[in-house]
């Protein structure tokens, strides 16, 4: 088996998972996901994070082969979520003398899952160092990126930041683990944004604090727990995280709609074509067919957001309510929001959608567009034109 060398004395021992359908039993994984784990060989040997239980049967054998008969002295736990910590128990069973390295919050969570003796836990505080020989590691707490115990590990010799979930993304690593071995724009950028918007985005203020904390550290390489290892252009992914966490949107409008019999869908298409004719990039999603994670990805990316719903049991359509709830959970900012919909009796759908706006942390710009009955071309030409004109004033303002 070929060894994957990250830097001198540092080896990649992560794995690809193409079998899991849902990340956190929630987010689709059409391109799979990687669990990145790293082994540092020195006078003292150290493993950084593990992988998810059941994702690969050769993980421990690979570590044993790389150690070449040596022992494992330390296991760093940057984050306790099971996709990183799943094999802690098996690693410690194989290497019972290894000390677990973590912060105080890590220790609390570890106690709920593993019976680790106090003398086997090496407590680190923010900025503490650990000397392995030629490699000296420092540990930096980045709470709520995206759990309270999350930290990152920095190797001073190679200037490598083992960044845990920060700078990570969905998608397996096929053929090469590094950014310069892959087409990031075509194959990984979208999945990285989907990962950020759905998993990390809610804690964007904490991401900004983490970026500020790490500003003074020389970084030649970023090795996250999911996705590409950045050795050629780590500044690129730092810039993307800075942009996304400051909610700097790109020009464009997301139109997401829920329609039972086609009237609201016709409204969505009419609005989209009118905006497109004005040179605005438009993405339209049917909330009943497109998984919410992809809609949230586009909402995070673009400046404008137009939500439409039919009436359903005196409220908005349940799939639109699901989207609104997810928007409220991830908290995208700096969006220009408008709403529209169709109804047969009393406009309940648009009314309930409008009431939900504060829950999403947004304010509706302009009067909602509502059509009673069929969405005929004549109705749309009149009412929708005014709606679009008002939306564009806010969008351009």
CORTA-V496665 format. One record per residue. N is the residue number from 1. RES is the residue in three letters. PHI is phi in whole degrees, 0 to 359 (999 if undefined). OMEGA is omega in whole degrees, 0 to 359 (none if undefined). D_CENTER is the distance of its C-alpha to the mean C-alpha in whole Angstrom. Layout:
# CORTA-V496665
n=N res=RES phi=PHI omega=OMEGA d_center=D_CENTER
n=N res=RES phi=PHI omega=OMEGA d_center=D_CENTER
This chain:
# CORTA-V496665
n=1 res=UNK phi=999 omega=178 d_center=32
n=2 res=UNK phi=286 omega=174 d_center=30
n=3 res=UNK phi=281 omega=177 d_center=29
n=4 res=UNK phi=260 omega=183 d_center=26
n=5 res=UNK phi=269 omega=176 d_center=26
n=6 res=UNK phi=278 omega=177 d_center=24
n=7 res=UNK phi=201 omega=182 d_center=26
n=8 res=UNK phi=302 omega=179 d_center=30
n=9 res=UNK phi=84 omega=181 d_center=30
n=10 res=UNK phi=241 omega=185 d_center=26
n=11 res=UNK phi=235 omega=175 d_center=25
n=12 res=UNK phi=274 omega=178 d_center=22
n=13 res=UNK phi=235 omega=179 d_center=22
n=14 res=UNK phi=283 omega=183 d_center=19
n=15 res=UNK phi=220 omega=173 d_center=19
n=16 res=UNK phi=262 omega=176 d_center=18
n=17 res=UNK phi=236 omega=178 d_center=17
n=18 res=UNK phi=255 omega=184 d_center=18
n=19 res=UNK phi=269 omega=182 d_center=20
n=20 res=UNK phi=293 omega=179 d_center=17
n=21 res=UNK phi=273 omega=185 d_center=16
n=22 res=UNK phi=230 omega=173 d_center=14
n=23 res=UNK phi=282 omega=186 d_center=11
n=24 res=UNK phi=55 omega=181 d_center=12
n=25 res=UNK phi=55 omega=185 d_center=14
n=26 res=UNK phi=218 omega=189 d_center=12
n=27 res=UNK phi=258 omega=181 d_center=10
n=28 res=UNK phi=299 omega=179 d_center=12
n=29 res=UNK phi=236 omega=181 d_center=12
n=30 res=UNK phi=297 omega=179 d_center=15
n=31 res=UNK phi=253 omega=180 d_center=15
n=32 res=UNK phi=73 omega=180 d_center=14
n=33 res=UNK phi=204 omega=174 d_center=12
n=34 res=UNK phi=253 omega=171 d_center=14
n=35 res=UNK phi=249 omega=186 d_center=14
n=36 res=UNK phi=265 omega=179 d_center=15
n=37 res=UNK phi=228 omega=188 d_center=18
n=38 res=UNK phi=225 omega=179 d_center=21
n=39 res=UNK phi=244 omega=176 d_center=25
n=40 res=UNK phi=252 omega=177 d_center=27
n=41 res=UNK phi=259 omega=182 d_center=31
n=42 res=UNK phi=201 omega=174 d_center=33
n=43 res=UNK phi=299 omega=169 d_center=36
n=44 res=UNK phi=246 omega=181 d_center=33
n=45 res=UNK phi=260 omega=188 d_center=31
n=46 res=UNK phi=219 omega=176 d_center=27
n=47 res=UNK phi=250 omega=178 d_center=24
n=48 res=UNK phi=254 omega=179 d_center=21
n=49 res=UNK phi=63 omega=178 d_center=19
n=50 res=UNK phi=243 omega=181 d_center=19
n=51 res=UNK phi=229 omega=181 d_center=18
n=52 res=UNK phi=283 omega=180 d_center=18
n=53 res=UNK phi=304 omega=175 d_center=21
n=54 res=UNK phi=83 omega=184 d_center=23
n=55 res=UNK phi=277 omega=180 d_center=20
n=56 res=UNK phi=198 omega=183 d_center=23
n=57 res=UNK phi=273 omega=184 d_center=27
n=58 res=UNK phi=261 omega=186 d_center=27
n=59 res=UNK phi=303 omega=183 d_center=25
n=60 res=UNK phi=293 omega=178 d_center=28
n=61 res=UNK phi=295 omega=179 d_center=30
n=62 res=UNK phi=294 omega=178 d_center=28
n=63 res=UNK phi=296 omega=180 d_center=28
n=64 res=UNK phi=299 omega=180 d_center=32
n=65 res=UNK phi=297 omega=181 d_center=33
n=66 res=UNK phi=291 omega=179 d_center=31
n=67 res=UNK phi=286 omega=176 d_center=33
n=68 res=UNK phi=51 omega=178 d_center=36
n=69 res=UNK phi=88 omega=178 d_center=38
n=70 res=UNK phi=283 omega=180 d_center=36
n=71 res=UNK phi=258 omega=174 d_center=35
n=72 res=UNK phi=265 omega=184 d_center=31
n=73 res=UNK phi=267 omega=184 d_center=32
n=74 res=UNK phi=220 omega=170 d_center=28
n=75 res=UNK phi=233 omega=178 d_center=25
n=76 res=UNK phi=275 omega=176 d_center=22
n=77 res=UNK phi=249 omega=178 d_center=20
n=78 res=UNK phi=286 omega=189 d_center=17
n=79 res=UNK phi=200 omega=187 d_center=15
n=80 res=UNK phi=264 omega=178 d_center=17
n=81 res=UNK phi=298 omega=190 d_center=14
n=82 res=UNK phi=301 omega=177 d_center=16
n=83 res=UNK phi=290 omega=175 d_center=14
n=84 res=UNK phi=250 omega=188 d_center=15
n=85 res=UNK phi=253 omega=189 d_center=18
n=86 res=UNK phi=302 omega=184 d_center=20
n=87 res=UNK phi=253 omega=177 d_center=23
n=88 res=UNK phi=304 omega=181 d_center=24
n=89 res=UNK phi=300 omega=181 d_center=27
n=90 res=UNK phi=289 omega=177 d_center=28
n=91 res=UNK phi=297 omega=182 d_center=27
n=92 res=UNK phi=288 omega=176 d_center=30
n=93 res=UNK phi=294 omega=180 d_center=32
n=94 res=UNK phi=280 omega=181 d_center=33
n=95 res=UNK phi=233 omega=188 d_center=33
n=96 res=UNK phi=294 omega=180 d_center=34
n=97 res=UNK phi=272 omega=180 d_center=35
n=98 res=UNK phi=291 omega=176 d_center=31
n=99 res=UNK phi=265 omega=178 d_center=30
n=100 res=UNK phi=272 omega=182 d_center=27
n=101 res=UNK phi=257 omega=179 d_center=25
n=102 res=UNK phi=194 omega=179 d_center=23
n=103 res=UNK phi=270 omega=185 d_center=23
n=104 res=UNK phi=299 omega=179 d_center=25
n=105 res=UNK phi=294 omega=177 d_center=22
n=106 res=UNK phi=300 omega=180 d_center=21
n=107 res=UNK phi=301 omega=179 d_center=25
n=108 res=UNK phi=297 omega=182 d_center=25
n=109 res=UNK phi=290 omega=177 d_center=22
n=110 res=UNK phi=304 omega=183 d_center=24
n=111 res=UNK phi=296 omega=180 d_center=27
n=112 res=UNK phi=281 omega=188 d_center=26
n=113 res=UNK phi=239 omega=186 d_center=25
n=114 res=UNK phi=227 omega=179 d_center=27
n=115 res=UNK phi=270 omega=183 d_center=31
n=116 res=UNK phi=261 omega=179 d_center=31
n=117 res=UNK phi=301 omega=182 d_center=34
n=118 res=UNK phi=303 omega=182 d_center=34
n=119 res=UNK phi=288 omega=178 d_center=35
n=120 res=UNK phi=265 omega=180 d_center=33
n=121 res=UNK phi=252 omega=179 d_center=30
n=122 res=UNK phi=259 omega=184 d_center=30
n=123 res=UNK phi=282 omega=175 d_center=28
n=124 res=UNK phi=238 omega=175 d_center=27
n=125 res=UNK phi=252 omega=183 d_center=26
n=126 res=UNK phi=302 omega=178 d_center=24
n=127 res=UNK phi=91 omega=179 d_center=26
n=128 res=UNK phi=297 omega=180 d_center=28
n=129 res=UNK phi=239 omega=178 d_center=29
n=130 res=UNK phi=219 omega=183 d_center=30
n=131 res=UNK phi=266 omega=179 d_center=32
n=132 res=UNK phi=256 omega=186 d_center=32
n=133 res=UNK phi=143 omega=174 d_center=35
n=134 res=UNK phi=288 omega=181 d_center=34
n=135 res=UNK phi=266 omega=174 d_center=30
n=136 res=UNK phi=241 omega=182 d_center=30
n=137 res=UNK phi=258 omega=170 d_center=26
n=138 res=UNK phi=237 omega=186 d_center=25
n=139 res=UNK phi=238 omega=187 d_center=23
n=140 res=UNK phi=227 omega=183 d_center=21
n=141 res=UNK phi=282 omega=176 d_center=19
n=142 res=UNK phi=230 omega=185 d_center=16
n=143 res=UNK phi=302 omega=178 d_center=16
n=144 res=UNK phi=66 omega=167 d_center=13
n=145 res=UNK phi=237 omega=14 d_center=10
n=146 res=UNK phi=228 omega=173 d_center=9
n=147 res=UNK phi=242 omega=185 d_center=13
n=148 res=UNK phi=294 omega=183 d_center=16
n=149 res=UNK phi=264 omega=188 d_center=17
n=150 res=UNK phi=299 omega=173 d_center=15
n=151 res=UNK phi=222 omega=175 d_center=17
n=152 res=UNK phi=240 omega=182 d_center=17
n=153 res=UNK phi=241 omega=185 d_center=20
n=154 res=UNK phi=237 omega=176 d_center=22
n=155 res=UNK phi=264 omega=185 d_center=25
n=156 res=UNK phi=290 omega=183 d_center=27
n=157 res=UNK phi=294 omega=183 d_center=29
n=158 res=UNK phi=264 omega=185 d_center=27
n=159 res=UNK phi=56 omega=179 d_center=25
n=160 res=UNK phi=257 omega=176 d_center=21
n=161 res=UNK phi=259 omega=174 d_center=18
n=162 res=UNK phi=271 omega=201 d_center=17
n=163 res=UNK phi=264 omega=179 d_center=14
n=164 res=UNK phi=60 omega=183 d_center=12
n=165 res=UNK phi=284 omega=177 d_center=8
n=166 res=UNK phi=297 omega=179 d_center=9
n=167 res=UNK phi=68 omega=180 d_center=9
n=168 res=UNK phi=267 omega=179 d_center=7
n=169 res=UNK phi=195 omega=174 d_center=6
n=170 res=UNK phi=287 omega=177 d_center=8
n=171 res=UNK phi=107 omega=176 d_center=12
n=172 res=UNK phi=284 omega=179 d_center=15
n=173 res=UNK phi=258 omega=190 d_center=17
n=174 res=UNK phi=256 omega=176 d_center=20
n=175 res=UNK phi=94 omega=179 d_center=23
n=176 res=UNK phi=199 omega=184 d_center=21
n=177 res=UNK phi=265 omega=189 d_center=19
n=178 res=UNK phi=262 omega=181 d_center=19
n=179 res=UNK phi=298 omega=182 d_center=18
n=180 res=UNK phi=279 omega=176 d_center=22
n=181 res=UNK phi=259 omega=187 d_center=22
n=182 res=UNK phi=224 omega=175 d_center=20
n=183 res=UNK phi=267 omega=186 d_center=19
n=184 res=UNK phi=298 omega=185 d_center=16
n=185 res=UNK phi=298 omega=184 d_center=16
n=186 res=UNK phi=279 omega=193 d_center=18
n=187 res=UNK phi=249 omega=189 d_center=16
n=188 res=UNK phi=233 omega=187 d_center=12
n=189 res=UNK phi=298 omega=180 d_center=11
n=190 res=UNK phi=298 omega=180 d_center=10
n=191 res=UNK phi=289 omega=175 d_center=8
n=192 res=UNK phi=290 omega=178 d_center=6
n=193 res=UNK phi=292 omega=178 d_center=6
n=194 res=UNK phi=297 omega=176 d_center=6
n=195 res=UNK phi=298 omega=182 d_center=2
n=196 res=UNK phi=297 omega=187 d_center=2
n=197 res=UNK phi=295 omega=184 d_center=5
n=198 res=UNK phi=267 omega=187 d_center=5
n=199 res=UNK phi=256 omega=190 d_center=4
n=200 res=UNK phi=253 omega=192 d_center=5
n=201 res=UNK phi=305 omega=181 d_center=7
n=202 res=UNK phi=303 omega=184 d_center=10
n=203 res=UNK phi=257 omega=184 d_center=10
n=204 res=UNK phi=300 omega=177 d_center=11
n=205 res=UNK phi=297 omega=178 d_center=14
n=206 res=UNK phi=285 omega=174 d_center=14
n=207 res=UNK phi=297 omega=178 d_center=12
n=208 res=UNK phi=298 omega=177 d_center=15
n=209 res=UNK phi=295 omega=179 d_center=17
n=210 res=UNK phi=294 omega=179 d_center=16
n=211 res=UNK phi=299 omega=179 d_center=16
n=212 res=UNK phi=296 omega=180 d_center=20
n=213 res=UNK phi=297 omega=185 d_center=20
n=214 res=UNK phi=271 omega=184 d_center=20
n=215 res=UNK phi=302 omega=185 d_center=22
n=216 res=UNK phi=277 omega=183 d_center=25
n=217 res=UNK phi=262 omega=175 d_center=24
n=218 res=UNK phi=289 omega=183 d_center=25
n=219 res=UNK phi=239 omega=175 d_center=22
n=220 res=UNK phi=265 omega=184 d_center=23
n=221 res=UNK phi=209 omega=175 d_center=20
n=222 res=UNK phi=240 omega=182 d_center=16
n=223 res=UNK phi=240 omega=183 d_center=16
n=224 res=UNK phi=279 omega=180 d_center=12
n=225 res=UNK phi=272 omega=174 d_center=12
n=226 res=UNK phi=221 omega=172 d_center=10
n=227 res=UNK phi=86 omega=189 d_center=11
n=228 res=UNK phi=295 omega=169 d_center=14
n=229 res=UNK phi=268 omega=188 d_center=16
n=230 res=UNK phi=263 omega=179 d_center=17
n=231 res=UNK phi=251 omega=181 d_center=21
n=232 res=UNK phi=275 omega=187 d_center=22
n=233 res=UNK phi=220 omega=179 d_center=20
n=234 res=UNK phi=298 omega=179 d_center=18
n=235 res=UNK phi=297 omega=181 d_center=18
n=236 res=UNK phi=297 omega=183 d_center=17
n=237 res=UNK phi=287 omega=174 d_center=13
n=238 res=UNK phi=296 omega=178 d_center=14
n=239 res=UNK phi=296 omega=178 d_center=15
n=240 res=UNK phi=296 omega=179 d_center=12
n=241 res=UNK phi=296 omega=177 d_center=10
n=242 res=UNK phi=296 omega=179 d_center=14
n=243 res=UNK phi=297 omega=183 d_center=14
n=244 res=UNK phi=293 omega=183 d_center=11
n=245 res=UNK phi=284 omega=174 d_center=11
n=246 res=UNK phi=267 omega=177 d_center=15
n=247 res=UNK phi=54 omega=175 d_center=14
n=248 res=UNK phi=268 omega=187 d_center=16
n=249 res=UNK phi=278 omega=171 d_center=16
n=250 res=UNK phi=269 omega=177 d_center=18
n=251 res=UNK phi=294 omega=179 d_center=21
n=252 res=UNK phi=151 omega=182 d_center=21
n=253 res=UNK phi=229 omega=173 d_center=21
n=254 res=UNK phi=261 omega=174 d_center=19
n=255 res=UNK phi=247 omega=178 d_center=22
n=256 res=UNK phi=242 omega=185 d_center=21
n=257 res=UNK phi=223 omega=171 d_center=24
n=258 res=UNK phi=236 omega=184 d_center=25
n=259 res=UNK phi=221 omega=178 d_center=29
n=260 res=UNK phi=271 omega=188 d_center=31
n=261 res=UNK phi=237 omega=170 d_center=34
n=262 res=UNK phi=103 omega=183 d_center=33
n=263 res=UNK phi=292 omega=179 d_center=34
n=264 res=UNK phi=293 omega=177 d_center=31
n=265 res=UNK phi=296 omega=178 d_center=29
n=266 res=UNK phi=297 omega=176 d_center=32
n=267 res=UNK phi=297 omega=180 d_center=31
n=268 res=UNK phi=299 omega=181 d_center=28
n=269 res=UNK phi=295 omega=179 d_center=29
n=270 res=UNK phi=297 omega=180 d_center=32
n=271 res=UNK phi=298 omega=181 d_center=30
n=272 res=UNK phi=298 omega=180 d_center=28
n=273 res=UNK phi=293 omega=179 d_center=31
n=274 res=UNK phi=294 omega=178 d_center=32
n=275 res=UNK phi=292 omega=178 d_center=29
n=276 res=UNK phi=299 omega=178 d_center=29
n=277 res=UNK phi=294 omega=178 d_center=33
n=278 res=UNK phi=269 omega=178 d_center=32
n=279 res=UNK phi=87 omega=181 d_center=29
n=280 res=UNK phi=268 omega=173 d_center=26
n=281 res=UNK phi=298 omega=185 d_center=23
n=282 res=UNK phi=231 omega=171 d_center=23
n=283 res=UNK phi=238 omega=181 d_center=20
n=284 res=UNK phi=248 omega=180 d_center=22
n=285 res=UNK phi=233 omega=168 d_center=20
n=286 res=UNK phi=272 omega=187 d_center=22
n=287 res=UNK phi=295 omega=179 d_center=20
n=288 res=UNK phi=277 omega=183 d_center=22
n=289 res=UNK phi=240 omega=181 d_center=21
n=290 res=UNK phi=262 omega=179 d_center=18
n=291 res=UNK phi=298 omega=187 d_center=15
n=292 res=UNK phi=302 omega=183 d_center=13
n=293 res=UNK phi=297 omega=179 d_center=10
n=294 res=UNK phi=286 omega=177 d_center=11
n=295 res=UNK phi=292 omega=178 d_center=13
n=296 res=UNK phi=298 omega=177 d_center=11
n=297 res=UNK phi=302 omega=180 d_center=9
n=298 res=UNK phi=289 omega=178 d_center=13
n=299 res=UNK phi=300 omega=180 d_center=13
n=300 res=UNK phi=296 omega=187 d_center=11
n=301 res=UNK phi=282 omega=192 d_center=13
n=302 res=UNK phi=254 omega=187 d_center=16
n=303 res=UNK phi=283 omega=186 d_center=19
n=304 res=UNK phi=261 omega=178 d_center=21
n=305 res=UNK phi=219 omega=178 d_center=20
n=306 res=UNK phi=236 omega=182 d_center=23
n=307 res=UNK phi=251 omega=180 d_center=23
n=308 res=UNK phi=227 omega=180 d_center=26
n=309 res=UNK phi=212 omega=166 d_center=27
n=310 res=UNK phi=276 omega=174 d_center=30
n=311 res=UNK phi=278 omega=182 d_center=32
n=312 res=UNK phi=210 omega=179 d_center=32
n=313 res=UNK phi=51 omega=178 d_center=34
n=314 res=UNK phi=68 omega=177 d_center=34
n=315 res=UNK phi=220 omega=173 d_center=31
n=316 res=UNK phi=285 omega=179 d_center=28
n=317 res=UNK phi=301 omega=184 d_center=27
n=318 res=UNK phi=300 omega=178 d_center=25
n=319 res=UNK phi=287 omega=173 d_center=22
n=320 res=UNK phi=289 omega=177 d_center=22
n=321 res=UNK phi=296 omega=177 d_center=22
n=322 res=UNK phi=298 omega=178 d_center=19
n=323 res=UNK phi=299 omega=180 d_center=17
n=324 res=UNK phi=300 omega=178 d_center=18
n=325 res=UNK phi=296 omega=179 d_center=17
n=326 res=UNK phi=294 omega=176 d_center=14
n=327 res=UNK phi=299 omega=180 d_center=14
n=328 res=UNK phi=295 omega=181 d_center=16
n=329 res=UNK phi=284 omega=184 d_center=13
n=330 res=UNK phi=269 omega=170 d_center=10
n=331 res=UNK phi=59 omega=173 d_center=13
n=332 res=UNK phi=293 omega=183 d_center=13
n=333 res=UNK phi=239 omega=174 d_center=16
n=334 res=UNK phi=60 omega=179 d_center=19
n=335 res=UNK phi=247 omega=172 d_center=19
n=336 res=UNK phi=264 omega=188 d_center=23
n=337 res=UNK phi=251 omega=168 d_center=23
n=338 res=UNK phi=224 omega=182 d_center=26
n=339 res=UNK phi=226 omega=179 d_center=27
n=340 res=UNK phi=209 omega=177 d_center=29
n=341 res=UNK phi=173 omega=180 d_center=31
n=342 res=UNK phi=232 omega=182 d_center=34
n=343 res=UNK phi=204 omega=176 d_center=36
n=344 res=UNK phi=256 omega=186 d_center=39
n=345 res=UNK phi=246 omega=193 d_center=41
n=346 res=UNK phi=225 omega=177 d_center=39
n=347 res=UNK phi=69 omega=184 d_center=36
n=348 res=UNK phi=298 omega=182 d_center=34
n=349 res=UNK phi=298 omega=181 d_center=31
n=350 res=UNK phi=295 omega=180 d_center=30
n=351 res=UNK phi=297 omega=181 d_center=32
n=352 res=UNK phi=289 omega=176 d_center=29
n=353 res=UNK phi=296 omega=180 d_center=26
n=354 res=UNK phi=296 omega=180 d_center=28
n=355 res=UNK phi=294 omega=183 d_center=28
n=356 res=UNK phi=280 omega=185 d_center=24
n=357 res=UNK phi=307 omega=179 d_center=23
n=358 res=UNK phi=299 omega=177 d_center=24
n=359 res=UNK phi=297 omega=179 d_center=22
n=360 res=UNK phi=275 omega=181 d_center=19
n=361 res=UNK phi=73 omega=184 d_center=20
n=362 res=UNK phi=231 omega=176 d_center=21
n=363 res=UNK phi=238 omega=179 d_center=25
n=364 res=UNK phi=288 omega=179 d_center=26
n=365 res=UNK phi=261 omega=179 d_center=28
n=366 res=UNK phi=83 omega=181 d_center=32
n=367 res=UNK phi=286 omega=176 d_center=33
n=368 res=UNK phi=299 omega=175 d_center=32
n=369 res=UNK phi=259 omega=180 d_center=33
n=370 res=UNK phi=225 omega=177 d_center=35
n=371 res=UNK phi=239 omega=177 d_center=37
n=372 res=UNK phi=267 omega=180 d_center=39
n=373 res=UNK phi=81 omega=184 d_center=40
n=374 res=UNK phi=292 omega=181 d_center=40
n=375 res=UNK phi=270 omega=182 d_center=38
n=376 res=UNK phi=288 omega=180 d_center=40
n=377 res=UNK phi=300 omega=181 d_center=40
n=378 res=UNK phi=296 omega=179 d_center=43
n=379 res=UNK phi=296 omega=184 d_center=41
n=380 res=UNK phi=292 omega=181 d_center=38
n=381 res=UNK phi=301 omega=181 d_center=40
n=382 res=UNK phi=279 omega=187 d_center=41
n=383 res=UNK phi=292 omega=184 d_center=38
n=384 res=UNK phi=292 omega=180 d_center=35
n=385 res=UNK phi=298 omega=177 d_center=37
n=386 res=UNK phi=295 omega=179 d_center=37
n=387 res=UNK phi=301 omega=181 d_center=33
n=388 res=UNK phi=293 omega=178 d_center=32
n=389 res=UNK phi=299 omega=179 d_center=34
n=390 res=UNK phi=294 omega=179 d_center=33
n=391 res=UNK phi=297 omega=183 d_center=30
n=392 res=UNK phi=293 omega=176 d_center=30
n=393 res=UNK phi=299 omega=179 d_center=32
n=394 res=UNK phi=289 omega=182 d_center=29
n=395 res=UNK phi=297 omega=181 d_center=27
n=396 res=UNK phi=276 omega=183 d_center=29
n=397 res=UNK phi=279 omega=none d_center=30
